[in-house]
Amino acid sequence: MGHSMNKSADYRCLSQQLPNTLEALSLLADQVEAFGAEAGWTDAVLMQTNLVLEELIVNVINYGYPDGRSGSIDVLIETNAENISIRITDDGDAFDPFAVATPDLLLDIADRPIGGLGIHLVRNYMDTCTYQYVNHHNEVVLTKHWAENFRETG
Protein backbone atom coordinates (compact mmCIF):
# COMPACT_ATOMS: atom_id res chain seq x y z
CA MET A 1 0.00 0.00 0.00
CA GLY A 2 1.58 3.29 -1.13
CA HIS A 3 0.76 6.74 0.13
CA SER A 4 -0.08 8.18 -3.29
CA MET A 5 -2.44 11.09 -3.12
CA ASN A 6 -6.04 10.36 -3.96
CA LYS A 7 -6.86 12.94 -6.61
CA SER A 8 -10.60 12.47 -6.39
CA ALA A 9 -10.64 13.42 -2.73
CA ASP A 10 -9.42 16.91 -3.58
CA TYR A 11 -11.46 17.36 -6.73
CA ARG A 12 -13.94 20.24 -6.84
CA CYS A 13 -15.61 22.07 -9.66
CA LEU A 14 -17.57 25.24 -10.19
CA SER A 15 -19.72 25.49 -13.29
CA GLN A 16 -21.52 28.68 -14.29
CA GLN A 17 -23.39 29.89 -17.34
CA LEU A 18 -23.27 33.66 -17.68
CA PRO A 19 -25.04 36.08 -19.99
CA ASN A 20 -22.62 38.15 -22.08
CA THR A 21 -22.99 41.19 -19.82
CA LEU A 22 -20.39 42.89 -17.67
CA GLU A 23 -22.80 42.73 -14.71
CA ALA A 24 -22.39 38.96 -14.66
CA LEU A 25 -18.70 39.33 -13.84
CA SER A 26 -19.16 40.49 -10.25
CA LEU A 27 -21.53 37.59 -9.57
CA LEU A 28 -18.95 35.18 -10.96
CA ALA A 29 -16.20 36.77 -8.85
CA ASP A 30 -18.29 36.23 -5.70
CA GLN A 31 -18.84 32.59 -6.60
CA VAL A 32 -15.17 32.07 -7.36
CA GLU A 33 -14.24 33.54 -3.98
CA ALA A 34 -16.59 31.21 -2.14
CA PHE A 35 -15.34 28.26 -4.21
CA GLY A 36 -11.69 29.15 -3.66
CA ALA A 37 -12.22 29.56 0.08
CA GLU A 38 -13.74 26.07 0.25
CA ALA A 39 -10.88 24.66 -1.80
CA GLY A 40 -8.25 26.28 0.42
CA TRP A 41 -6.83 28.65 -2.18
CA THR A 42 -4.55 31.46 -1.06
CA ASP A 43 -5.56 35.07 -1.61
CA ALA A 44 -2.99 35.31 -4.41
CA VAL A 45 -4.52 32.42 -6.34
CA LEU A 46 -8.01 33.82 -5.83
CA MET A 47 -6.95 37.23 -7.05
CA GLN A 48 -5.15 35.81 -10.09
CA THR A 49 -8.04 33.51 -10.98
CA ASN A 50 -10.54 36.37 -10.83
CA LEU A 51 -8.25 38.66 -12.83
CA VAL A 52 -7.80 36.01 -15.51
CA LEU A 53 -11.53 35.30 -15.70
CA GLU A 54 -12.38 38.97 -15.86
CA GLU A 55 -9.81 39.67 -18.58
CA LEU A 56 -10.93 36.79 -20.78
CA ILE A 57 -14.66 37.29 -20.27
CA VAL A 58 -14.45 41.04 -20.94
CA ASN A 59 -12.63 40.12 -24.18
CA VAL A 60 -15.41 37.70 -25.11
CA ILE A 61 -18.07 40.33 -24.42
CA ASN A 62 -16.18 43.04 -26.34
CA TYR A 63 -15.14 41.04 -29.39
CA GLY A 64 -17.48 38.07 -29.59
CA TYR A 65 -20.75 39.92 -30.07
CA PRO A 66 -20.04 42.97 -32.22
CA ASP A 67 -23.68 43.21 -33.25
CA GLY A 68 -24.78 43.46 -29.62
CA ARG A 69 -26.74 40.21 -29.67
CA SER A 70 -27.14 38.34 -26.40
CA GLY A 71 -25.09 35.25 -25.88
CA SER A 72 -23.97 32.85 -23.22
CA ILE A 73 -20.59 32.18 -21.70
CA ASP A 74 -19.91 28.94 -19.86
CA VAL A 75 -17.23 28.86 -17.20
CA LEU A 76 -15.98 25.63 -15.69
CA ILE A 77 -13.33 25.73 -12.97
CA GLU A 78 -11.92 22.44 -11.78
CA THR A 79 -9.33 21.99 -9.08
CA ASN A 80 -7.60 19.07 -7.43
CA ALA A 81 -4.40 18.40 -5.54
CA GLU A 82 -2.28 19.09 -8.63
CA ASN A 83 -3.74 22.03 -10.46
CA ILE A 84 -6.53 24.40 -11.37
CA SER A 85 -8.16 24.14 -14.76
CA ILE A 86 -10.40 26.87 -16.19
CA ARG A 87 -12.50 26.40 -19.31
CA ILE A 88 -14.40 29.29 -20.85
CA THR A 89 -16.73 28.50 -23.75
CA ASP A 90 -18.89 31.03 -25.57
CA ASP A 91 -21.14 31.27 -28.61
CA GLY A 92 -19.64 34.54 -29.83
CA ASP A 93 -17.77 35.17 -33.08
CA ALA A 94 -14.43 33.40 -33.42
CA PHE A 95 -11.81 35.34 -31.49
CA ASP A 96 -8.46 34.00 -30.30
CA PRO A 97 -7.38 36.08 -27.29
CA PHE A 98 -3.86 34.64 -27.46
CA ALA A 99 -3.30 35.78 -31.04
CA VAL A 100 -2.74 39.27 -29.61
CA ALA A 101 0.95 40.08 -29.69
CA THR A 102 2.71 40.07 -26.34
CA PRO A 103 3.11 43.71 -25.29
CA ASP A 104 6.55 45.25 -25.25
CA LEU A 105 6.92 45.78 -21.51
CA LEU A 106 10.12 47.71 -22.02
CA LEU A 107 8.19 50.57 -23.57
CA ASP A 108 7.16 53.38 -21.30
CA ILE A 109 3.54 52.93 -20.22
CA ALA A 110 2.52 56.02 -22.20
CA ASP A 111 4.03 54.56 -25.40
CA ARG A 112 2.47 51.13 -25.11
CA PRO A 113 -0.51 50.30 -27.28
CA ILE A 114 -3.72 50.01 -25.29
CA GLY A 115 -4.78 46.46 -24.55
CA GLY A 116 -2.81 43.26 -24.62
CA LEU A 117 -1.48 43.71 -21.12
CA GLY A 118 -4.33 41.71 -19.61
CA ILE A 119 -3.59 38.74 -21.84
CA HIS A 120 0.07 39.07 -20.88
CA LEU A 121 -0.99 38.73 -17.24
CA VAL A 122 -3.14 35.72 -18.09
CA ARG A 123 -0.12 34.04 -19.70
CA ASN A 124 2.03 34.92 -16.68
CA TYR A 125 -0.40 33.57 -14.10
CA MET A 126 -1.25 30.37 -15.94
CA ASP A 127 1.01 27.51 -16.99
CA THR A 128 -0.86 26.59 -20.15
CA CYS A 129 -3.33 28.58 -22.26
CA THR A 130 -5.03 27.08 -25.30
CA TYR A 131 -7.71 28.34 -27.67
CA GLN A 132 -9.82 26.55 -30.24
CA TYR A 133 -12.97 27.27 -32.22
CA VAL A 134 -15.18 24.19 -32.32
CA ASN A 135 -18.82 23.78 -33.37
CA HIS A 136 -19.34 27.55 -33.58
CA HIS A 137 -17.97 28.03 -30.06
CA ASN A 138 -14.80 29.63 -28.76
CA GLU A 139 -13.10 27.50 -26.15
CA VAL A 140 -10.26 28.75 -23.96
CA VAL A 141 -8.63 26.30 -21.55
CA LEU A 142 -6.16 27.42 -18.90
CA THR A 143 -4.21 25.34 -16.44
CA LYS A 144 -2.27 26.39 -13.38
CA HIS A 145 -0.13 23.92 -11.46
CA TRP A 146 0.09 24.36 -7.74
CA ALA A 147 3.40 25.82 -6.72
CA GLU A 148 4.45 25.20 -3.12
CA ASN A 149 3.58 28.74 -2.08
CA PHE A 150 0.11 28.64 -3.61
CA ARG A 151 -1.34 25.98 -1.42
CA GLU A 152 -2.47 26.52 2.14
CA THR A 153 -0.67 23.79 4.04
CA GLY A 154 -2.50 22.55 7.12
C-alpha positions as CSV (number, residue, x, y, z in Angstrom):
1,M,0.0,0.0,0.0
2,G,1.6,3.3,-1.1
3,H,0.8,6.7,0.1
4,S,-0.1,8.2,-3.3
5,M,-2.4,11.1,-3.1
6,N,-6.0,10.4,-4.0
7,K,-6.9,12.9,-6.6
8,S,-10.6,12.5,-6.4
9,A,-10.6,13.4,-2.7
10,D,-9.4,16.9,-3.6
11,Y,-11.5,17.4,-6.7
12,R,-13.9,20.2,-6.8
13,C,-15.6,22.1,-9.7
14,L,-17.6,25.2,-10.2
15,S,-19.7,25.5,-13.3
16,Q,-21.5,28.7,-14.3
17,Q,-23.4,29.9,-17.3
18,L,-23.3,33.7,-17.7
19,P,-25.0,36.1,-20.0
20,N,-22.6,38.2,-22.1
21,T,-23.0,41.2,-19.8
22,L,-20.4,42.9,-17.7
23,E,-22.8,42.7,-14.7
24,A,-22.4,39.0,-14.7
25,L,-18.7,39.3,-13.8
26,S,-19.2,40.5,-10.2
27,L,-21.5,37.6,-9.6
28,L,-18.9,35.2,-11.0
29,A,-16.2,36.8,-8.8
30,D,-18.3,36.2,-5.7
31,Q,-18.8,32.6,-6.6
32,V,-15.2,32.1,-7.4
33,E,-14.2,33.5,-4.0
34,A,-16.6,31.2,-2.1
35,F,-15.3,28.3,-4.2
36,G,-11.7,29.2,-3.7
37,A,-12.2,29.6,0.1
38,E,-13.7,26.1,0.3
39,A,-10.9,24.7,-1.8
40,G,-8.3,26.3,0.4
41,W,-6.8,28.6,-2.2
42,T,-4.6,31.5,-1.1
43,D,-5.6,35.1,-1.6
44,A,-3.0,35.3,-4.4
45,V,-4.5,32.4,-6.3
46,L,-8.0,33.8,-5.8
47,M,-6.9,37.2,-7.1
48,Q,-5.1,35.8,-10.1
49,T,-8.0,33.5,-11.0
50,N,-10.5,36.4,-10.8
51,L,-8.2,38.7,-12.8
52,V,-7.8,36.0,-15.5
53,L,-11.5,35.3,-15.7
54,E,-12.4,39.0,-15.9
55,E,-9.8,39.7,-18.6
56,L,-10.9,36.8,-20.8
57,I,-14.7,37.3,-20.3
58,V,-14.4,41.0,-20.9
59,N,-12.6,40.1,-24.2
60,V,-15.4,37.7,-25.1
61,I,-18.1,40.3,-24.4
62,N,-16.2,43.0,-26.3
63,Y,-15.1,41.0,-29.4
64,G,-17.5,38.1,-29.6
65,Y,-20.8,39.9,-30.1
66,P,-20.0,43.0,-32.2
67,D,-23.7,43.2,-33.3
68,G,-24.8,43.5,-29.6
69,R,-26.7,40.2,-29.7
70,S,-27.1,38.3,-26.4
71,G,-25.1,35.2,-25.9
72,S,-24.0,32.9,-23.2
73,I,-20.6,32.2,-21.7
74,D,-19.9,28.9,-19.9
75,V,-17.2,28.9,-17.2
76,L,-16.0,25.6,-15.7
77,I,-13.3,25.7,-13.0
78,E,-11.9,22.4,-11.8
79,T,-9.3,22.0,-9.1
80,N,-7.6,19.1,-7.4
81,A,-4.4,18.4,-5.5
82,E,-2.3,19.1,-8.6
83,N,-3.7,22.0,-10.5
84,I,-6.5,24.4,-11.4
85,S,-8.2,24.1,-14.8
86,I,-10.4,26.9,-16.2
87,R,-12.5,26.4,-19.3
88,I,-14.4,29.3,-20.8
89,T,-16.7,28.5,-23.7
90,D,-18.9,31.0,-25.6
91,D,-21.1,31.3,-28.6
92,G,-19.6,34.5,-29.8
93,D,-17.8,35.2,-33.1
94,A,-14.4,33.4,-33.4
95,F,-11.8,35.3,-31.5
96,D,-8.5,34.0,-30.3
97,P,-7.4,36.1,-27.3
98,F,-3.9,34.6,-27.5
99,A,-3.3,35.8,-31.0
100,V,-2.7,39.3,-29.6
101,A,0.9,40.1,-29.7
102,T,2.7,40.1,-26.3
103,P,3.1,43.7,-25.3
104,D,6.5,45.2,-25.3
105,L,6.9,45.8,-21.5
106,L,10.1,47.7,-22.0
107,L,8.2,50.6,-23.6
108,D,7.2,53.4,-21.3
109,I,3.5,52.9,-20.2
110,A,2.5,56.0,-22.2
111,D,4.0,54.6,-25.4
112,R,2.5,51.1,-25.1
113,P,-0.5,50.3,-27.3
114,I,-3.7,50.0,-25.3
115,G,-4.8,46.5,-24.6
116,G,-2.8,43.3,-24.6
117,L,-1.5,43.7,-21.1
118,G,-4.3,41.7,-19.6
119,I,-3.6,38.7,-21.8
120,H,0.1,39.1,-20.9
121,L,-1.0,38.7,-17.2
122,V,-3.1,35.7,-18.1
123,R,-0.1,34.0,-19.7
124,N,2.0,34.9,-16.7
125,Y,-0.4,33.6,-14.1
126,M,-1.3,30.4,-15.9
127,D,1.0,27.5,-17.0
128,T,-0.9,26.6,-20.1
129,C,-3.3,28.6,-22.3
130,T,-5.0,27.1,-25.3
131,Y,-7.7,28.3,-27.7
132,Q,-9.8,26.5,-30.2
133,Y,-13.0,27.3,-32.2
134,V,-15.2,24.2,-32.3
135,N,-18.8,23.8,-33.4
136,H,-19.3,27.6,-33.6
137,H,-18.0,28.0,-30.1
138,N,-14.8,29.6,-28.8
139,E,-13.1,27.5,-26.2
140,V,-10.3,28.7,-24.0
141,V,-8.6,26.3,-21.5
142,L,-6.2,27.4,-18.9
143,T,-4.2,25.3,-16.4
144,K,-2.3,26.4,-13.4
145,H,-0.1,23.9,-11.5
146,W,0.1,24.4,-7.7
147,A,3.4,25.8,-6.7
148,E,4.4,25.2,-3.1
149,N,3.6,28.7,-2.1
150,F,0.1,28.6,-3.6
151,R,-1.3,26.0,-1.4
152,E,-2.5,26.5,2.1
153,T,-0.7,23.8,4.0
154,G,-2.5,22.6,7.1
